[in-house]
Amino acid sequence: MARTVGIGHQDFEEIRIKNNFYIDKTMFIREWWERNDIVTLITRPRRFGKTLNMSMLEQFFSVKYAGRGELFEGLRIWKDEKYQELQGTYPVISLSFANVKGEDYRETRQSVNQIIENIYNKHIYLSEGGFLTENEKKYFRSVGVDMDNTTAVWALHKMSDFLSRFYGKKVIILLDEYDTPMQEAYVNGYWNELVSFIRSLFNSTFKENPYLERAVMTGITRISKESIFSDLNNLEVVTTTSEEYADAFGFTEAEVAAALEEFGLSDRAQEVKLWYDGFTFGRLSDIYNPWSIINYLNKKKAGLYWVNTSSNRLVGKLLREGNREVKKAFEGLLKGEHLITPIDEQIVYDQLDDNEWAIWSLLLASGYLKVVSHETYEEIEDDFQEVNYELDLTNLEVRRMFVRMIKGWFAENQPDYNDFIKALLQDDLKAMNLYMNRVSSEMFSYFDTGKKPSRKEPERFYHGFVLGLMVELSDRYVITSNRESGFGRYDVMLKPRNPADDAMIMEFKVQDKEDEKELTDTVKAALEQIDRKAYAAALIAKGIPGEKVRKYGFAFRGNEVLIGAGK
């Protein structure tokens, strides 16, 4: 009989007691323990079992769970008597930054302070009686939401001291989702303030801490060492390209096959593979998204289970506000093309506005892209090694998620945007102008909020608009942009899938006030460019009659748009 699928459970004890569906990942305990690294940082995409595995580690090692071996009976780790003796023998400090999502630095620091205060409250017994000195008790009582920076920075260090003395053993520290506040700081504009605080906190907790036995941190990204890990020379980093712990997070193909068989769904294996396979950790390929698999087992149908608006905020911001090259590359990915780019696994958040490598690195670390292949180039003189990665969207679920995200960009202007699309299909030039101006007046700032605004060049808006066209019209047209044709490059070409429909060419042009006094002059120049460079040649060569090729010139002046049609 199939076990019960419980959605959203992240507590190992609860899953085991209720006999919920669980895939045995306990060999992660032995692999981590026998590697004997002091501080381990493991990065995996969101909802890949990081929190559950951290709960498992805590309940295996913590003295709080001494004598609770029944939680691990029947699992692989319990077959080794040495590990049966190890269970429940260490003081453990376990904390998570998953919910630290403040709108500003003060709110975020208070959230971190609250988490630390909760740890002190759980160990209030240490301050009772004569175990601590009076000065130590005074410090203990000073830990709270409004504590100063110095108290906060040293609080985990001091708790390590207290616990190690009380239990006669050094402590294990587990920090889940360490990078969540850093992502929020970048999105909300208080990165520099938070970096200083977190760097000091991590230094006292993970480096200058003689009471530390070992530590594990998990997160989505590997934030650059220069940002918050500059003082940690004892840090072992395990990313998605590392060999270590490859099968400890996510479900392998064999594990998914066994799960489908348990639930009588073996005949759905190909559907599940199309939707949820595609992740690679180290050399282990065909890793499945566990959150999506669990939901599939529960609901017995495919869907967008990995979608979470708050977790996708940063990704949406980077793509929406990205420059022309970022949006062009993303257009290709949506059409099934692969992206060739160098990757740097150390994410430098303050480079995300300007560095395309950093954006693709973040998308890869977050699980939205997968590595198809890679090739290494070495520069011997400069002792420099560069790896070019061939990347693709991870699977069908990710592709559908991005389609939904792009539709969401136009959500506030959906009626006007839909009316523009309808007018475009009907070749209603007057209505096209009306609705396009309404859309652009609102959307310009939405697509153009980077550090270097480009209001004089509507490239960010234009390429976001093209992505919108691709999503809305992909069932009727093959849409390309900035491609070679005739004697030059066209801006947008719509090739109909149904021969009964007209083809379209759109040329976007910003008003040159020296040569073009009115927007009508700019429209005329755009249409002349379509003819002069014979953009229609690619369509005519594919058998589309010239009279079925529509030509539109889009003229921009600020967020004002004028659309004209050519013959």
N, C-alpha and C positions, 0 to 999 in steps of 0.2 A: 504493500500500500504506500502511495506517495506521501511524503511528509508535507506538513503545512507550510506554505510560502508566506512568510511575514514580511510585509513591505516596510522599509524604513528602520528596521532594527539594527542598531550599531553596538549593542551591548552583548558581549560574548556569553556572559552568564545567562542572560535572558533567552538567547537563542538555544542554548544547550538545555536549559531546564524545560522549555516548552517544546523541545524536539522539533524546532523549525528547520526548514531546509537550510543546509549548511554544507559547503564544500571544504574539506579538511585542508587547512593551510598551516597546521601546527608545526610542520617541518621548518617553517620560517624561524621558529624559536631556536631550534638547534643550529641552523645555519648562521643566524646572527650571533648566538652565544659563542660558537666555536671560532668565528672570525676574530673575536677578541679586540674589536676596534673600540676606542674610547667614546668617540662621538660619531654617529652615523646619520647622515641626511639622505633620506630616500624620497625621490620625486616621482609622482605618478599623477595621471589625470584625475580630475574630481570624480567621486563616487566609484572608486576602484578598490574599495575595501581597506583603505588606509586606517580609518577610524576603528573598524572592527578588529583589524590586526593589532592596533595599539591597545585596545581593550583586552584582547587575548594576551598580549605581553604582560600587561599590568596584573591580570588575574592569575597568570602563571607564576610570576616572580614575587608578587607583593605579600608581605607578612599578613596583610589584612585577609588574604585568602588561604592562609595556612590551613591544611587539613581539608581543602576543598578539591581534592584530586578527582572526585567524581565528575567534575566539569570536563576533564580531559580523558576519562575512560573511554576506550573504544577508538580513540584517535591515534594517529601514528606516533606522536611524540611520547605517548604513555607506554609504548612497547619497550622503551629504553629505561631500565631501572635507575640509571644514573640521573635521568631527568625527573623521575618520580621523586627522588630524594631532594632535588633542587627546588621543586615547586613550593612556593610560599615562604621563601627564606630571606628575602631582601626587602628593606624599606624602599618604597617607590613613590616618587612625586609624579603625578600624572596631570597634565593640563592641556587645554585645547584653545587655540585662537580662532576656531572656525566661525564664531559669532562676533568677532571683533571687527565691526564694520561701521566705524564712526564717520560722521560727515566732516569732522574736523579733528585736529590733533588733540585738543583737550578731551573730547569725547572718547577718542581711541585710547588715550593714556589712562583715563578713568576705567575703561573696560578692562584693560590689562591689570590695573590695580585691583579691581574687583575680583578677578580670577585668582590673583595671588592671595587676597584676603580670604577667599573661600578655602584655599589650601591651609592657611593658618587656622581657620575655624575648625576644619576637620581634625586638626592635631592640637586642639586646645588643651588636651590632657598633658602636653609637654610643659605648659606654663603653670600647672597646678602642683602644689607640693614644693619640694625643695630641689627638684632636678635642675632648674635653671637658676642662674644668679639673679639678683635684683635688677642689675643693668640689662640682662638678657630678657627678663620679663618686661621691662620697660620698652625695650625694642619690639618685643612680640606684640605688645598692646598698641604700638605706633603704626603697625601695618594696617592700612585701610584704604578706602577709595580715594581719599584726599591726601595720602602721604606724599612727601616730597620726592623728587627724583632720586636722591641718594638712597633713601630708605627703600624705594621700589627696586632700584637697580641691584641692591644687595640682598633682597628678601629671599630669593630662592637659594642663594649661596648660604645664607644664615640658616634656613630651614634644613638644608643638607647637613650642616654641622649638627644641628639639634637632633635630627633623626639618626645620624650615624653614631652619635654618642649614646643615644637611648637604646638602640638595637645592637650596637657593637659591630655594625657592618656599614660599609659605604653604601650610598644610595644609587638607585637607578632613576634617571629622569626621562620621562616620555613627553614630548611636545608635539601635538598633532596640529596640522594645518598652520605651520609657523608663518607662512607667507601671506595669509589672508589680509591682515592689517596693512601689509606693504602694498598689495594691489589696490586696496581702498584708498591708501594715501596717495598713490599715483593718480587714480581717477579723480579724487577730490582736491588735489593740489596742495597737500601738506607733506610731501615726500621727505624733504630735507629735515624737517623738524623730527619726524618719526625715526628716521635712520639713526640719528645721534642717540636717541633713547634706547632703541632696540640693540644697537651695537654694544652699548655699555652693559645692558642687561645680559646679552648673550656671552660677553666676555667674562663677567663675574660668575655666571652660571655654568658655563661649559669649558672655560679654560682655567681661570684662576680659582679653581675649586678642588682642593685636596680631598674633599669628602665625596667626590663623584666616583662611582664604580664604572658606570657606562651610561650612555644616553642615546636615544633615538629621536630624531626629528623627521616629520613628514611634511610634504607640501606638494604643490603643483609644479612650482618652478625652482630652479637653482639660481637664486639671486646672486649677483656678482660678489666675489669675495671682497672687493674693495668697498662695497656698500655696507654690509653688516657683519661679514666674517673675517675682516682684515686681521684680527688678532688670534683667530682660531687656527693654529697650526696642527691641531690634533683631529681635524675634521675629515672623515671619509665620506665622499659624495657618491651616491649611487643614482644615476639618472636613467632614463628609458633606454639609453644606448649601452648601459653597463651590463656585464654578465651576471653580477650578483643579484640574488633574489628575483630572478626572471619570472618564476612561476608562482611567486608568493602573493602577487596582486593581480586581479583579473582572473578570468577563467580560461583554461587551455581548451583546445578543441576536443580533446578526449573527455575533459570534465563536462563540457557542454553536451556532448553526445550522451554521456551517462545520465545527465539531468533530463534531457529530452526523453530518453527511454523510461526513466522513472515515472514521468508524467504522461506517458503514452503519446508523445509528440515526435517520435523518431522520424516520421514522414515529413516533418517541417524543417529538417536540417538545412536544406539549401536556402530556404527563406531566411532562417536565422543567420546563416553565414553572410548573406547579402546585406542584411540590415546591420549586424552588430559585430562582425569580425573585422580584422584589419589592423589591429594594434600589434606592435613588435617591441619586445623588451630584450635587449641584448641580441642574442642570436635566435631567440625563441619567437617564432612568428605565430600567426593565427591565435592571438589573444583576443578574447571577447570582453565587451563591456559588461561587468557583472550586474550593475544596476538595471540595465536593459534586459538582461537575461532573466533576472528574478521577476521583473514585471511581466515579461513574456510568459513565463511559466504560470504566473498568477492569472493573467487575462487571456491567455491562449491566442493572442493575435499581435501582429507587429504594430508598432507605434513609436512616436517620438518620446521615449521615456527619459532620455538624457537631458532634455530641455529644462533649463532652470534660468529664469530671466536674470536674477541677481548675479549668478555665477558667470553669465555671458556678457555682463556689462562692459568689461574691459575689452573683450574681443570685438563687440559691436562698435565701441568707441574707436578702436584702432582702424577698423575697416571703413567705417563711415567717414572719419576725418583723414584717412590716409591720402597720400598724394596720388598723382596720376598713375605712376608705375605700380603702386600697391593695388589699386583698383583694376588696372589692366591685367595684372597677374591673377587677381581673383576672378575676373571674368573668365580667363582661361580655365581655371580650376573648376568653375561651375559647369563649363562645357565639356569636362572630362579630359582636359589637357593636363600635362604634368608641369611642375615648376622646378627649374634648376636653380639652386641658390646655395651659397655657403651658409652654414649654421654655427652659431656660438651658443653652447648650452648654458653659459653663464648669462643670465638675463640682466641687462643693464636698463633699468626702468627709465632713467632720464634720457635714454637714447631712443625710446620707442617712437617719439614724434618724428625723428629724422632718419632713422636707420632701418631700412627694409629688412636687413638680416635679423635684427632684433625682433621685428614683428613676426617673421616666419618662424623664428626660434621659439617664441612664446606660443604660437599656434601648434607647433610640433609638440612641445612639452605638455600643452593642455589637452592633447589628444585629438585635435581637429584635423591635423595632417598626419600622414604616415610616410615612412621612408620606403620608396620603391627600390632605390639603389643608391650607392654613393661611390665617389671616386676621389682619391687623395692626390693632391699636387704638392710637391715639396720644393721649397726655395732654399737651397743649401747655403748660399751666401749669407742670408739673413737668419738662418736657422728657423725658418718659418714654414709651417705646414698648414695648408688650407684644404678643407674637404668640401667638395661640391655634392650636395644631396639632391636627388630626384624625388620630389614630393607630390603627393596626391591627397585629395580629400579621403578621410579614413574609411568611410562606408556610406551606405544609403541613408542611415539615420542622420549622420552629420550633414550630408548634402541637403536633406529635407529641412534640417534645422536652420541652415544658412538661408534657404529660400524664405522660410518664415521670418527670419531676422530682417531680411531686406524688405519684405512686405511691411514689416513693422516700422521701418524708416519713414514710410509714407502714411502711416496710420492716421495721424492727426489731420492730414490733408487728403484722406482717402476719397471722399466724394469728388473733389476737384480733380484728383489724379485719375480716378476711374473715368470721369467725364472727358479728360484729355485723351486717354487711350481710345475711348469710343469715337471721339471726334477724329483722331488720327486714322482709325480704321475706315471711317466714312469719308475721309478727305474733306472734312469740314474746316476750312482754314480759319474762318472767323471764330468758331468755337475753340479751335486749338489755341489761338492767341489768348482768348479770354481765360481759359483754364490753366494754360501754361504760366501765365503771369501770376495767377493766384498761387499756384504751387511754388514757383520760384521765389516769390516774395517771402514766403514762410521758410522755405527749405535752404536758402543760401547760407544762413547763419548756422543751421543744423549740420551742414556738411563742411563747414569752414570755421572750426573753432580751435585749430591747432595753434602752435606757438608762433607760426609765421602765416598769418592770414593771407589769403590770395583773392580778396574781393575783386581786384582788377582783372583777375583771370579766373573764370568760373570753372576751373578744371575739376575741383573736388565735387562741385555740384553736378557737373556734366557727367563725370564717370559714375557717380552714385545714381544719377538718372538713368544711365545706360544699364546698370545692374538691375534697376527697377524694370526697365523694358524687357530685359532678358527673362526675368521671373514671370512677368505678366503675359508675355507674348511667345514664350518658348514653344508652346504647343502649336502655334500657327506659323512661326518664322524661325529661321536660323539667323541669329543676330551676331554680327561681328563689328569690331571697332578698331580704328587705327591700323588697318591692314593695307597691304600693297594692292593697287588696282590701276590699270592703265599707266599713266605717267606720274602718279603720285600716291598720296594716302588719303582715303576718305575718313570721315569721322565715324559715321554709323551706317551700316548696310543691313537691311532686312530682306532676306531671301525667303519667299513664301514656300511653305511645304505643300500647299494646295495650288496647282497651276492656275486656278480661277482667281486667286488673289493677286493684287499688284505688289511688285517689289518697291522698296523705298531706299533712298539715300538721303542722309541728313548731314549737312555741313554746319558745324558750330564756329562762330567767329565773333571775337570781341571787337567792338567799335574802335577804329583807329581815328581819333578826332582830328588828326592832321589831314587825312585823306578822305574821311567820311564825315560830312557835317551832320547827317541825319542817320537814324537807324535803317531807314530804307536803303541808303547807300551801302550799308554793311550787308544787308540782306542780298542786294544785287551782287556785291563782291563775292559772297559765299556761293551763290548760284553760278556765277561765272567761273569760279574755281572748280565746281563740279564738272562743268562742260569742258573747261580748258584742260583739265587733267584726265578727262575721259574716265571718270570713276565708274560709269555704268558699264564699262567694257567687261568686267568680271561677270556681271549678270547676263549681259547679252551673249557672252561666250557659253553660258550654261543653257541657252535656248530660250531665254525670256525676251519677248519682243520689246523693242525700245519704247513702244507706246504704253507698255504696262510697267514702266519704271517711273515712279514718282520721285521728284527732287524737291527737297525742302532746305531752305537756308534759315538758320537760327542766328539772330543777331542779339548780342548781349551788351547792355550798358548798365553796369552795376547789377542789380537783380531785376532790371527791366528787360523783357524779351520781346522781340518782334520776329514772327515767322512768316516767310514768304515762300511761294511755290514757283518752280520753274517748269519749263516744257521739256 
